[in-house]
């Protein structure tokens, strides 16, 4: 008899398709996504965001939420103070950095580590 994990479809890690001007923060945190069963996982880090309400990537069909998904994530510190950014993933797959606690600059890094269920 197979274990539960063996019976669950796993897409494996794939590179997240980034929008123009958005780049990986470094070679060790390449933005990726994965789907295991009904759970979608996103990991990595990016830079190149210069304002609020910026679409940074789009998830492909089959990896998108069925409702708008919101989450908070850490980003570059400002003056030695940890900062966070508010994100959303739309039902069309757009991953948007909605708001940053301080003015976003192209050199700031933004972590992307979250997961959600696809109903």
SVG drawing of the C-alpha trace seen along z (x, -y; Angstrom):
<svg xmlns="http://www.w3.org/2000/svg" viewBox="-13 -56 37 58">
<polyline fill="none" stroke="black" stroke-width="0.4" points="0.0,0.0 1.3,-3.4 1.7,-6.2 -0.4,-9.3 2.6,-11.4 3.2,-8.9 -0.4,-9.2 -0.4,-13.0 0.6,-14.7 3.7,-16.9 4.7,-19.3 8.2,-19.8 9.8,-23.2 9.5,-25.4 10.9,-28.9 8.4,-31.6 7.8,-33.7 8.9,-37.2 7.7,-40.4 10.1,-42.7 12.4,-44.6 11.9,-42.1 14.9,-39.8 15.9,-37.2 17.5,-38.7 20.5,-36.2 21.3,-32.8 20.5,-31.1 16.9,-32.4 15.6,-31.9 11.8,-32.5 10.0,-29.2 6.5,-27.7 5.3,-24.1 2.0,-22.3 1.6,-19.2 -2.0,-18.0 -4.2,-21.0 -1.4,-23.1 0.7,-25.7 4.0,-26.8 6.0,-29.8 9.6,-30.5 12.5,-32.8 13.5,-36.4 13.2,-39.3 14.3,-42.8 13.5,-45.5 10.3,-46.8 10.1,-50.6 6.7,-51.4 3.4,-50.1 0.9,-48.0 3.5,-46.3 2.7,-42.9 6.0,-40.9 4.9,-37.6 2.0,-35.5 1.3,-32.0 0.2,-29.6 -3.3,-28.1 -3.7,-25.3 -1.6,-27.1 -3.9,-30.0 -6.1,-30.7 -9.9,-30.6 -10.2,-33.8 -7.8,-36.7 -5.1,-35.6 -3.4,-38.2 -0.2,-37.8 2.6,-39.7 6.2,-39.1 9.5,-40.5 11.7,-42.7 14.9,-44.8 15.5,-46.6 15.4,-50.4 17.7,-52.2 18.3,-49.0 14.5,-48.4 12.9,-45.3 10.3,-46.1 7.3,-44.2 5.3,-44.3 1.7,-43.4 1.1,-41.1 -1.9,-39.6 -2.3,-36.8 -5.3,-37.4 -7.4,-34.6 -5.8,-35.4 -2.4,-34.4 -0.9,-37.9 1.3,-38.3 1.3,-41.9 3.3,-43.7 0.5,-46.0 2.2,-48.1 5.7,-48.5 6.2,-50.1 8.9,-52.3 9.5,-53.6 10.4,-50.7 13.7,-51.0 15.0,-48.8 17.8,-47.6 15.5,-46.4 15.0,-42.7 11.6,-41.1 11.1,-37.6 8.4,-35.4 7.6,-32.5 4.0,-31.5 1.5,-28.7 -2.2,-28.4 -4.8,-25.8 -6.4,-25.6 -10.1,-24.7"/>
</svg>
